[in-house]
Amino acid sequence: MRVDFLGLEAFLCIAERGSFHRAAAHLNLSQTALSHRMKKLEDDLGLKLLARTTRQVTLTPTGVELLPKARRMMDEITSSFEQLRLRGKERQEHISIACLPTIASIYLPRILGGFLEDYRDVRVRILDHSASEIIDHVRNGEVEFGISIVSSMAMDLEITPLFKESFVLACPKSHPLAKGDAATWQDLEGEPLIRIGTLTGNRILIDDALGSRRESLLWRYEVRHIATAINMVQAGLGLTVLPEFALGASRASDIVAVPIRNPSVVRTIGIIMRKGIPLSPPAEALCALVMREFRQEKPVRSSRKPADADHLDSETGSAA
């Protein structure tokens, strides 16, 4: 049978105050409504819990037996609700998100400025990590949502695409390939190349697009971080292929980004969250601002704009 919590509440309140009148006032009920609750509880149990006269209310032997058990039960329920309430309050005051470093550094400051206009007291924790780490953070509930490379293979996650970006060739301004409007993968044969990571999301996209053709390229160096690859290009050690967004907002004068054709390689950036798990109100508001930002203004891109390694960080990690 179902536990009659309203009846138990009425029973405890009457037992502790010794009066229907005082109990009704405490519960903000009429004495008639309180009597109906008690009658329903006693009818469900098939036992009398209270002995009521015109002058006083006393507990029956069954009521005496039930009283300490009912107190423990209600205390446990009250404690559990209080813990949940505190957890909910903390969720309203603190949110965590994960984001690719370039997006975090370029776009989040402006987005957070708008967010804090309405949520000034909310603390925001930002994990500016790699694509694979972002997926893990979302899946284990460490963050409410992530902004990262998206994949149709993430069946357990809810994905909202934001924009697409092409991969480009980063090379010194003095390099012959920097003079043309675009480069092909065939143009890169024989050139010393720097690739990012062994099992990174960017690496997987490039390898899948090139197929067996990737074996004809001279991958002389392999690094983990975008900044390292850019610094190596600046040092004249080779060329690298990176997402356009990672280069488009940079300022150095010695590295340019050249479009790559035949084939072009594109990745999709989007919002990732756990399927079926609602966001807290502050996180939902921040997520809406992120979507509005990228719908109103396309990411800063310029295939001919120089790149500054000092403003880049790691975005490596396998995309789910």
KEBA-886734 format. One record per residue: x, y, z of N, C-alpha, C, O in turn. Coordinates in steps of 0.2 Angstrom, whole numbers, padded with zeros to 4 digits, always signed. Atoms other than C-alpha are relative to their C-alpha. Example, Ala and Ser with C-alpha at 12.3 -4.5 7.8 and 13.67 -1.06 7.14 Angstrom:
2
+0004-0006+0000+0062-0022+0039+0004+0006+0000+0009+0005+0003/-0004-0006-0001+0068-0005+0036-0004+0005+0003-0001+0011+0004/
This chain:
320
+0004-0006+0000+0000+0000+0000+0004+0006+0000+0010+0006+0002/-0003-0006+0000+0005+0018-0002+0001+0003+0007-0004+0002+0011/-0001-0003-0006+0012+0027+0012-0003+0007+0000-0002+0011-0004/+0004-0006+0000+0000+0041+0017+0005+0006+0004+0004+0006+0010/-0004-0005-0003+0013+0055+0021-0004+0006+0003-0002+0008+0008/+0004-0005-0002+0000+0068+0023-0003-0002+0007-0004+0002+0012/+0003+0003-0006-0009+0057+0036+0005+0000+0006+0004+0002+0011/-0006+0000-0005+0008+0054+0045+0001+0007+0003+0003+0008+0009/-0001-0007-0002+0011+0073+0045-0005+0002+0005-0003+0005+0010/+0006-0002-0004-0006+0076+0053+0001-0004+0007+0000-0001+0012/-0001+0004-0006-0003+0062+0066+0005+0003+0004+0004+0004+0010/-0006-0002-0004+0014+0068+0071-0002+0007+0003+0000+0008+0009/+0001-0007-0002+0008+0086+0072-0005+0000+0006-0004+0004+0011/+0005+0001-0005-0007+0081+0083+0003-0003+0007+0002+0000+0012/-0003+0003-0005+0003+0070+0094+0005+0004+0004+0006+0004+0010/-0005-0004-0003+0017+0083+0097-0004+0006+0004-0001+0009+0008/+0004-0006-0003+0004+0097+0101-0006-0002+0004-0008+0003+0008/+0005+0002-0005-0009+0087+0110-0007+0003-0002-0011+0004+0003/+0006-0004+0001-0023+0097+0101-0001+0000-0008+0004+0001-0011/+0002+0000+0007-0032+0096+0084+0000+0008-0002+0002+0009-0007/+0000-0007+0002-0034+0115+0085+0007+0003-0001+0008+0006-0006/-0007-0003+0001-0015+0119+0087+0003-0003-0006+0007+0000-0009/-0003+0003+0005-0010+0106+0075-0003+0003-0007+0001+0003-0012/+0003-0003+0006-0023+0113+0062+0003+0007-0002+0005+0008-0008/-0003-0006+0000-0016+0130+0065+0008+0000-0003+0010+0004-0007/-0007+0001+0003+0002+0124+0062+0001-0002-0007+0005+0000-0011/+0000+0003+0007-0002+0115+0046-0004+0005-0005-0004+0003-0011/+0004-0005+0004-0013+0130+0040-0005-0004-0003-0007-0003-0009/+0006+0004+0002-0028+0118+0039-0005+0002+0004-0005+0004+0010/+0006-0001-0005-0045+0119+0045+0000-0007+0004+0002-0012+0002/+0000+0006-0004-0049+0107+0059-0004-0006-0004-0002-0012-0003/+0003+0005+0004-0061+0098+0047+0005-0004-0005+0004-0010-0005/-0005+0003+0005-0047+0095+0034+0004-0004+0004+0006-0010+0001/-0004+0004-0004-0036+0089+0048-0003-0007+0002+0000-0012+0002/+0004+0006-0002-0049+0077+0054-0001-0005-0006+0000-0011-0005/+0000+0005+0006-0051+0070+0036+0006-0004-0001+0006-0009-0003/-0006+0003+0001-0033+0067+0035+0001-0006+0005+0004-0011+0003/+0000+0005-0005-0033+0057+0051-0004-0006-0001-0002-0011+0000/+0005+0006+0001-0048+0047+0047+0002-0004-0006+0002-0010-0005/-0002+0004+0006-0041+0042+0030+0006-0004+0002+0007-0010+0000/-0006+0004-0003-0024+0037+0039-0003-0006+0004+0000-0012+0003/+0003+0006-0004-0034+0026+0052-0004-0005-0004-0003-0011-0003/+0003+0005+0004-0045+0019+0039+0004-0004-0004+0003-0010-0005/-0005+0004+0004-0030+0014+0028+0003-0006+0005+0004-0011+0002/-0003+0004-0004-0022+0006+0043-0005-0005+0003-0003-0011+0005/+0005+0004-0003-0038-0002+0050+0001+0000+0008-0001-0004+0011/-0002+0000-0008-0032+0004+0068-0001+0007+0002-0001+0012-0002/+0001-0007-0003-0036+0019+0079+0007+0002+0003+0010-0002+0006/-0006-0003-0003-0021+0030+0083-0001+0005+0005+0004+0006+0009/+0001-0006-0005-0029+0044+0093-0007-0002+0003-0011-0004+0001/+0006+0000-0004-0042+0044+0107-0002+0007+0001+0002+0011+0005/+0002-0007+0000-0051+0060+0106-0006+0001+0004-0011-0002+0003/+0006-0002-0004-0063+0068+0119-0001+0007-0001+0003+0010-0005/+0001-0007+0000-0070+0085+0121+0005+0004+0003+0006+0010+0001/-0005-0004-0004-0056+0090+0132+0007-0001-0002+0012+0003-0002/-0007+0002+0001-0040+0081+0126+0000-0005-0006-0005-0009-0007/-0002+0005+0005-0032+0070+0113+0006-0004+0003+0011-0001+0005/-0005+0004-0002-0022+0055+0118+0002-0005-0005-0002-0007-0009/-0001+0006+0005-0013+0041+0109-0002-0006+0002-0002-0008+0008/+0001+0007-0001-0019+0024+0108+0006-0004+0001+0011-0002-0001/-0006+0004+0000-0007+0010+0111+0003-0001-0007+0009-0001-0007/-0003+0000+0007-0005+0008+0092+0003+0007-0002+0008+0007-0005/-0003-0007+0002-0002+0027+0091+0007+0001+0004+0011+0003+0001/-0006+0000-0004+0011+0025+0105+0006-0004-0004+0012-0001-0004/-0005+0005+0003+0020+0011+0095+0002+0004-0007+0008+0003-0009/-0002-0003+0007+0019+0021+0078+0004+0006+0001+0008+0008-0003/-0003-0007-0001+0025+0038+0085+0007+0000-0001+0009+0004-0006/-0007-0001+0001+0044+0035+0086+0002-0002-0007+0006+0001-0010/-0002+0002+0007+0044+0026+0069-0002+0005-0005+0002+0006-0010/+0002-0005+0004+0034+0039+0061+0005+0006+0000+0006+0010-0005/-0005-0005-0001+0046+0052+0068+0006-0001-0004+0009+0003-0008/-0006+0002+0003+0061+0043+0061-0001+0001-0008+0003+0003-0011/+0001+0000+0007+0053+0041+0044-0001+0008-0003+0002+0009-0008/+0001-0007+0002+0048+0060+0043+0007+0004+0000+0008+0008-0004/-0006-0003-0001+0065+0065+0049+0005-0002-0006+0008+0003-0009/-0004+0002+0006+0074+0055+0035-0003+0003-0006+0001+0005-0010/+0003-0003+0006+0062+0062+0022+0002+0007+0000+0004+0010-0005/-0002-0007+0000+0065+0080+0028+0007+0001-0001+0009+0006-0005/-0008+0000+0002+0084+0077+0028+0001-0001-0007+0005+0003-0010/-0002+0001+0007+0084+0070+0011-0003+0006-0005+0001+0008-0009/+0003-0005+0004+0073+0084+0004+0005+0006+0001+0006+0010-0004/-0005-0006-0001+0085+0097+0012+0006-0001-0004+0009+0004-0006/-0006+0001+0004+0100+0089+0004-0001+0001-0007+0003+0004-0010/+0002-0001+0007+0091+0089-0013-0001+0008-0001+0001+0010-0006/+0001-0007+0001+0086+0107-0010+0007+0004+0000+0008+0008-0004/-0007-0003+0000+0104+0112-0006+0004-0001-0006+0007+0003-0009/-0003+0001+0006+0110+0103-0021-0003+0004-0006+0001+0006-0010/+0003-0004+0005+0098+0112-0032+0002+0007+0000+0003+0010-0005/-0003-0007-0001+0103+0128-0024+0007+0001-0003+0008+0006-0006/-0007-0001+0002+0121+0125-0028+0000-0001-0008+0004+0003-0011/+0001+0000+0007+0116+0120-0046-0002+0007-0003+0000+0008-0009/+0002-0007+0002+0108+0137-0047+0006+0005+0000+0006+0010-0004/-0006-0005-0001+0124+0146-0041+0006-0002-0003+0011+0002-0003/-0006+0002+0003+0137+0136-0050-0001-0005-0006-0005-0009-0005/+0001+0004+0006+0138+0129-0067+0007-0002-0003+0012+0002-0002/-0006+0002+0004+0152+0120-0077-0001-0002-0007-0006-0005-0009/+0000+0002+0007+0155+0119-0095+0007-0002-0003+0012+0000+0001/-0006+0002+0003+0168+0112-0107+0001+0003-0007-0005+0004-0010/-0001-0004+0006+0175+0121-0122+0007-0001-0003+0012-0001+0000/-0006+0000+0003+0188+0120-0135+0004+0006+0001+0001+0011+0002/-0003-0006-0003+0202+0132-0130+0000+0006-0005-0001+0011-0002/+0000-0006+0004+0202+0143-0146-0007+0003+0001-0007+0010+0001/+0006-0003-0001+0183+0146-0144-0001+0003+0007-0004+0008+0008/+0000-0003-0007+0185+0148-0125+0003+0007+0000+0001+0011+0004/-0004-0007-0001+0198+0162-0127-0003+0005-0005-0002+0011-0003/+0002-0005+0005+0190+0171-0142-0007+0002+0001-0009+0008+0001/+0007-0002+0000+0171+0170-0140-0003+0000+0007-0007+0004+0008/+0003+0000-0007+0167+0165-0122+0000+0006+0004-0005+0008+0007/+0000-0006-0004+0173+0181-0114-0006+0005-0002-0009+0008+0003/+0005-0004+0002+0160+0191-0124-0007-0003+0002-0011+0000+0004/+0006+0003-0001+0146+0178-0122-0001+0000+0008-0007+0002+0010/+0000+0000-0007+0150+0177-0103-0002+0008+0003-0006+0008+0008/+0002-0006-0002+0148+0196-0102-0007+0001+0000-0010+0005+0004/+0008+0000+0000+0130+0195-0108-0003-0004+0005-0008-0002+0008/+0003+0004-0005+0127+0181-0097+0000+0003+0007-0005+0002+0011/-0001-0003-0007+0133+0190-0081-0005+0006+0001-0006+0008+0007/+0005-0006-0001+0120+0204-0084-0006-0003+0003-0009+0001+0007/+0006+0003-0004+0106+0192-0078+0002-0005+0005-0002-0006+0009/-0002+0005-0005+0116+0179-0068+0007+0002+0003+0012-0001+0003/-0006-0003-0003+0129+0190-0059+0003-0004+0006+0009-0004+0007/-0002+0003-0006+0129+0179-0044+0002-0008-0001+0004-0011+0003/-0001+0007+0002+0132+0162-0054+0008+0000-0001+0010+0004-0005/-0007+0002+0001+0150+0155-0053+0000-0005-0006-0004-0009-0007/+0000+0004+0006+0155+0148-0070+0007-0003+0000+0012+0000+0000/-0006+0004+0000+0168+0134-0071+0001-0002-0008-0003-0005-0010/-0001+0002+0007+0176+0132-0089+0006-0005+0000+0011-0003+0002/-0005+0005+0002+0186+0117-0094+0002+0000-0007-0001-0002-0011/-0002-0001+0007+0195+0122-0109+0005-0005-0002+0011-0005-0002/-0004+0006+0001+0201+0105-0114-0001-0003-0007-0004+0001-0012/+0000+0003+0006+0203+0094-0129-0007-0003-0002-0012-0004+0003/+0007+0003+0002+0188+0086-0139-0001-0006+0003-0007-0007+0006/+0001+0006-0003+0190+0069-0132-0002+0001+0008-0006-0002+0011/+0001-0001-0007+0191+0076-0114-0007+0003+0001-0011+0002+0006/+0007-0003-0001+0175+0087-0117-0005-0005-0001-0010-0005+0003/+0005+0006+0000+0165+0071-0122+0000-0003+0006-0005-0005+0009/+0000+0003-0007+0171+0063-0106-0003+0004+0005-0007+0001+0009/+0003-0005-0005+0166+0078-0096-0007+0000+0000-0011+0000+0005/+0007+0000+0001+0149+0078-0103-0003-0006+0002-0008-0007+0005/+0003+0006-0001+0146+0060-0102+0000-0002+0008-0005-0005+0010/+0000+0002-0007+0151+0058-0084-0004+0006+0005-0004+0005+0011/+0004-0005-0004+0141+0074-0079+0004+0005+0004+0001+0009+0008/-0005-0005-0003+0156+0084-0074-0002+0007-0002-0001+0012+0001/+0002-0006+0003+0149+0098-0085-0007-0001-0003-0009-0006-0004/+0007+0001+0003+0132+0102-0091-0001+0000-0007-0005-0003-0010/-0001+0000+0007+0137+0105-0109+0007+0001-0002+0011+0005+0002/-0007-0002+0003+0152+0106-0120-0001+0003-0007-0006+0002-0010/-0001-0002+0007+0157+0115-0136+0006-0003-0003+0012-0001-0001/-0005+0004+0003+0167+0104-0147-0001-0002-0007-0006-0001-0010/+0001+0003+0006+0169+0094-0162-0005-0005+0001-0006-0009+0006/+0006+0005-0001+0153+0084-0165+0001-0005-0005+0004-0005-0010/+0000+0006+0005+0150+0067-0173-0006-0003+0001-0009-0004+0006/+0006+0004+0000+0135+0057-0178+0001-0006+0004-0005-0010+0005/-0001+0007-0004+0143+0042-0168-0002+0001+0007-0003-0004+0010/+0001-0001-0008+0139+0050-0151-0008-0001+0001-0011+0004+0002/+0007+0002-0001+0122+0041-0150-0003+0002+0007-0009+0003+0007/+0003-0001-0007+0120+0044-0131+0000+0007+0001-0002+0009+0007/-0001-0007-0001+0123+0063-0133-0005+0004-0004-0007+0001-0010/+0004-0005+0004+0112+0077-0139+0004+0005-0003+0008+0008+0001/-0005-0004+0004+0121+0087-0152-0004+0006-0004-0009+0004-0007/+0002-0006+0004+0117+0105-0159+0005+0003-0004+0009+0006-0001/-0005-0003+0004+0128+0110-0173+0000+0008+0000-0006+0011+0000/+0000-0007+0000+0134+0128-0173+0003+0003-0006+0000+0007-0009/-0003-0002+0006+0145+0130-0188+0005-0005-0002+0007-0010+0001/-0005+0004+0003+0157+0121-0200+0006+0004-0002+0006+0010-0003/-0006-0003+0002+0175+0125-0203+0005-0005-0004+0005-0011-0003/-0005+0004+0004+0188+0119-0216+0007+0000+0003+0009+0004+0007/-0007+0001-0002+0205+0113-0212+0005+0004-0006+0003+0004-0012/-0004-0004+0005+0219+0124-0220+0007-0001+0001+0009-0005+0006/-0007+0001+0000+0238+0123-0223+0003+0007+0004+0002+0012+0001/-0003-0005-0003+0248+0134-0211+0007+0000-0002+0011-0005-0001/-0007+0000+0003+0265+0139-0219+0003+0007+0001-0001+0012+0001/-0003-0007-0001+0277+0153-0218-0002+0004-0006-0003+0002-0012/+0002-0004+0005+0273+0168-0228+0004+0000-0006+0002+0002-0012/-0004+0000+0006+0288+0166-0239+0000-0006-0004+0003-0007-0009/+0000+0007+0004+0284+0148-0244-0004+0001-0007-0008+0005-0007/+0004-0001+0006+0279+0146-0262-0007-0002+0000-0011+0001-0004/+0008+0002-0001+0262+0138-0257-0004+0006+0003-0010+0006+0002/+0004-0006-0003+0258+0154-0248-0002+0005-0005-0006+0009-0004/+0002-0005+0006+0257+0163-0265-0006-0001-0003-0009+0003-0006/+0006+0001+0004+0243+0154-0272-0006+0001+0003-0006+0002+0009/+0007-0001-0003+0224+0155-0269-0001-0006+0004-0005-0006+0009/+0001+0006-0004+0224+0137-0263+0005-0005-0002+0009-0005-0006/-0004+0005+0001+0234+0121-0261-0003-0007-0001-0009-0007+0002/+0003+0007+0000+0230+0103-0265+0005-0005+0004+0011-0003+0006/-0004+0005-0004+0236+0088-0255+0006-0003-0004+0011-0005-0001/-0006+0002+0004+0247+0083-0270+0005+0005+0000+0011+0003+0000/-0005-0005-0001+0256+0099-0268+0004-0001+0006+0010+0001+0006/-0004+0001-0006+0261+0094-0251+0004-0006+0000+0008-0007+0005/-0004+0006+0000+0269+0078-0256+0008+0002-0001+0010+0006-0005/-0007-0002+0000+0288+0079-0252+0001+0006+0005+0007+0007+0007/-0001-0006-0005+0285+0094-0240+0000-0004+0007-0004-0008+0009/+0000+0003-0007+0290+0090-0221-0006+0003+0003-0008+0009+0004/+0006-0002-0003+0273+0090-0212+0000-0001+0007+0003-0006+0010/+0000+0001-0007+0269+0092-0194-0008-0002+0002-0012+0002+0000/+0007+0001-0001+0253+0083-0188-0001+0000+0007+0003-0001+0012/+0002+0000-0007+0243+0084-0172-0002-0006+0003-0007-0009+0000/+0003+0006-0004+0242+0069-0161+0000-0006-0004-0001-0006-0010/+0001+0006+0004+0240+0051-0165-0007-0002+0000-0009-0005-0005/+0007+0002+0000+0222+0048-0160-0004+0006+0001-0009+0006+0005/+0004-0006-0001+0215+0066-0161-0006+0000-0005-0006-0003-0010/+0006-0001+0005+0199+0071-0168+0002+0003-0006-0001+0001-0012/-0002-0003+0007+0207+0082-0181+0004-0005-0004+0003-0005-0010/-0004+0005+0004+0219+0068-0186-0004-0005-0003-0003-0007-0009/+0005+0005+0003+0205+0056-0188-0004+0003-0006-0005-0001-0011/+0004-0003+0005+0195+0068-0199+0005+0000-0006+0003-0001-0012/-0005-0001+0005+0211+0071-0210+0001-0007-0003+0001-0008-0009/-0001+0007+0002+0215+0052-0211-0006-0003-0004-0005-0006-0009/+0006+0002+0004+0197+0048-0216-0001+0003-0006-0003-0001-0011/+0001-0004+0006+0197+0061-0229+0005-0002-0006+0003-0003-0012/-0005+0002+0005+0213+0056-0237+0001-0007-0002+0003-0009-0007/-0001+0007+0002+0212+0037-0236+0007-0002-0001+0011+0000+0003/-0006+0003+0000+0227+0028-0242+0005+0006-0003+0011+0005-0002/-0005-0006+0003+0234+0045-0250+0004+0003+0006+0009+0005+0005/-0004-0003-0006+0240+0050-0232+0006-0003+0000+0011+0000+0003/-0007+0003+0000+0254+0037-0234+0005+0003-0004+0011+0002-0003/-0005-0003+0005+0262+0047-0248+0002+0007+0003+0007+0009+0000/-0002-0006-0003+0264+0062-0237+0005-0001+0005+0006-0006+0008/-0005+0000-0004+0279+0066-0227-0001+0003+0007+0000+0009+0008/+0002-0003-0007+0273+0067-0209+0007-0001+0004+0008-0006+0008/-0006+0000-0004+0290+0071-0201+0000+0001+0007+0004-0002+0011/+0001-0001-0008+0284+0077-0184-0007-0001+0002-0012-0001-0002/+0007+0001-0003+0270+0073-0173+0000+0004+0007+0005+0002+0011/+0000-0004-0007+0265+0085-0158-0007-0001+0003-0012-0004-0001/+0006+0000-0003+0251+0086-0146-0004+0006+0000-0010+0006-0001/+0003-0006+0000+0247+0104-0146+0000+0005-0006+0005+0004-0010/+0000-0005+0005+0242+0117-0159+0005+0005+0000+0009+0006-0005/-0005-0005-0001+0253+0130-0152+0007-0003-0002+0011+0001-0005/-0006+0003+0002+0268+0118-0154+0001-0001-0007+0007+0001-0010/+0000+0000+0007+0264+0115-0172+0002+0006-0003+0006+0007-0008/-0001-0006+0003+0263+0133-0176+0007+0003+0001+0010+0006-0003/-0007-0002-0002+0280+0137-0167+0005-0004-0004+0010-0001-0006/-0005+0004+0004+0288+0123-0177+0000+0003-0007+0005+0003-0011/+0001-0003+0006+0281+0131-0193+0004+0006+0000+0008+0008-0005/-0004-0006+0000+0288+0147-0188+0008-0001+0000+0011+0004-0002/-0007+0002+0000+0305+0139-0185+0002-0003-0006+0008-0004-0007/-0002+0002+0007+0305+0133-0203+0001-0008+0000+0004-0010-0005/-0001+0008+0000+0304+0114-0198-0005-0003-0005-0004-0009-0006/+0005+0003+0004+0289+0111-0209-0007+0003+0000-0007+0009+0002/+0006-0003+0001+0271+0114-0213-0005-0004+0004-0004-0010+0006/+0005+0004-0003+0255+0109-0204-0007+0002-0002-0008+0007-0005/+0007-0001+0002+0236+0107-0207-0004+0000+0006-0004-0004+0011/+0003-0001-0006+0225+0114-0194-0007+0003-0002-0008+0005-0008/+0007-0003+0002+0206+0119-0193+0001+0008-0001+0005+0011+0003/+0000-0007+0002+0203+0136-0200-0001+0005+0006+0002+0010+0006/+0002-0004-0006+0196+0143-0184+0006+0001+0004+0006+0006+0008/-0006-0001-0004+0212+0140-0175+0005+0005-0002+0009+0007+0002/-0005-0005+0002+0221+0152-0186-0003+0006-0002+0000+0012-0002/+0003-0006+0003+0208+0164-0192+0000+0007+0004+0000+0012+0002/+0000-0006-0004+0209+0176-0177+0006+0002+0003+0007+0005+0008/-0007-0001-0002+0228+0176-0175+0003+0006-0003+0000+0009-0008/-0002-0006+0002+0239+0191-0178+0007+0000-0002+0010+0005-0005/-0007+0000+0003+0257+0185-0183+0000+0002-0007-0004+0000-0011/-0001-0002+0007+0264+0191-0199+0004-0005-0004+0005-0004-0010/-0004+0004+0003+0275+0177-0203-0003-0007-0002+0000-0011-0006/+0004+0007+0002+0262+0162-0205-0006+0002-0003-0010+0006+0000/+0007-0001+0004+0247+0162-0217-0003-0007+0000+0000-0012+0000/+0004+0006+0001+0233+0150-0219-0002-0001-0007-0005+0004-0010/+0002+0001+0007+0230+0143-0236-0005-0006-0001-0004-0011+0002/+0005+0006+0001+0214+0133-0241+0003-0006-0004+0008-0005-0008/-0002+0006+0003+0217+0115-0246-0006-0003-0003-0012-0003-0001/+0005+0002+0005+0207+0107-0260+0002-0008-0002+0008-0010+0000/-0001+0007+0003+0205+0089-0267+0004-0005+0004+0009-0007+0003/+0006-0003-0002+0199+0085-0255+0000+0005+0005+0005+0006+0008/+0001-0004-0006+0193+0098-0243-0002-0004+0006-0006-0009+0005/+0002+0003-0007+0192+0093-0225-0004+0005+0004-0001+0010+0005/+0004-0004-0004+0178+0100-0214-0001-0003+0006-0003-0009+0007/+0002+0003-0006+0174+0098-0196-0006+0005+0002-0006+0010+0001/+0006-0003-0003+0158+0103-0187+0001+0001+0008+0002-0003+0011/+0000-0001-0007+0158+0112-0170-0007+0001+0002-0011+0004-0001/+0006-0001-0003+0143+0111-0159-0001-0001+0007+0005-0001+0010/+0001+0001-0007+0135+0110-0142-0002-0007+0001-0006-0010-0002/+0000+0007-0002+0136+0093-0134-0003+0000+0007+0000+0003+0012/+0003+0001-0007+0125+0088-0119-0003-0007+0001-0004-0011-0004/+0003+0007-0001+0118+0072-0111-0007+0000-0002-0011+0004-0001/+0006+0001+0002+0103+0066-0119-0005-0002+0005-0004-0006+0010/+0005+0001-0005+0087+0067-0109+0001+0003+0007-0003+0003+0012/-0002-0003-0006+0096+0077-0095-0001+0008-0001+0003+0011-0004/+0001-0007+0001+0089+0095-0093+0005+0004+0003+0008+0002+0008/-0005-0004-0003+0101+0109-0090-0003+0004+0005-0009+0005+0006/+0003-0005-0005+0099+0120-0075-0001+0007-0003+0001+0008-0009/+0002-0006+0003+0091+0137-0078+0006+0004-0002+0006+0007-0008/-0006-0004+0002+0108+0146-0078+0004-0003-0006+0006+0001-0011/-0003+0004+0006+0116+0133-0090-0004+0001-0006-0001+0002-0012/+0004-0001+0005+0101+0134-0101+0000+0007-0003+0000+0008-0009/-0001-0007+0002+0103+0153-0102+0006+0001-0004+0007+0004-0009/-0006-0001+0003+0121+0152-0106+0001-0004-0007+0003-0001-0012/+0001+0004+0006+0118+0138-0119-0003+0004-0006-0001+0004-0012/+0004-0004+0005+0105+0150-0128+0005+0005-0002+0004+0007-0008/-0004-0005+0002+0118+0164-0128+0005-0002-0005+0007+0001-0010/-0005+0003+0004+0131+0153-0136-0003-0001-0007+0000+0000-0012/+0003+0001+0007+0119+0148-0150-0002+0006-0003-0001+0007-0009/+0002-0006+0003+0113+0165-0153+0007+0004-0002+0006+0007-0008/-0006-0003+0002+0131+0171-0154+0003-0002-0007+0004+0002-0011/-0003+0003+0006+0136+0159-0168-0006+0001-0006-0004+0000-0011/+0005-0001+0005+0119+0162-0177+0000+0007-0003-0001+0008-0009/+0000-0007+0003+0121+0181-0178+0007+0001-0003+0007+0006-0007/-0007-0002+0002+0140+0181-0181+0004-0006-0002+0005-0010+0003/-0004+0006+0002+0150+0168-0191+0007+0001+0003+0009+0006+0004/-0007+0000-0003+0167+0163-0183+0004+0004-0004+0004+0004-0010/-0005-0004+0004+0181+0175-0188+0004-0005-0004+0008-0010-0001/-0004+0004+0005+0189+0167-0203+0003+0004-0005+0000+0008-0008/-0004-0003+0005+0202+0172-0215+0005-0004-0003+0010-0005+0001/-0004+0005+0003+0211+0160-0226+0007+0003-0001+0012-0001-0001/-0007-0003+0001+0225+0172-0229+0002+0004+0006+0008+0007+0005/-0002-0003-0005+0226+0179-0212+0006-0003+0004+0005-0009+0005/-0005+0003-0004+0242+0176-0202-0002-0003+0007-0007-0001+0009/+0002+0003-0006+0242+0165-0187+0006+0001+0006+0012+0002+0004/-0005-0001-0006+0250+0168-0169-0001-0006+0004-0006-0007+0007/+0000+0006-0004+0255+0153-0160-0001+0001+0007-0003-0003+0011/+0000-0002-0007+0255+0162-0144-0008+0000+0003-0009+0000+0009/+0007-0001-0001+0236+0163-0145-0004-0007-0001-0010-0007-0001/+0003+0007+0001+0233+0144-0148+0002-0005+0006+0007-0004+0009/-0001+0005-0005+0231+0130-0136-0002-0007-0003-0003-0008-0009/+0002+0007+0002+0228+0111-0137-0007-0001-0001-0011+0001+0003/+0007+0002+0001+0212+0105-0145+0000-0007-0002-0005-0009-0006/+0000+0007+0002+0217+0087-0147-0004-0004+0004-0006-0002+0009/+0004+0005-0004+0208+0072-0142-0005-0003-0005-0008+0000-0010/+0005+0004+0005+0197+0059-0151-0007+0002+0000-0009+0003+0006/+0007-0002+0000+0180+0065-0156-0004-0006+0000-0003-0011-0004/+0004+0006+0000+0167+0053-0151-0005-0001-0006-0009-0005-0006/
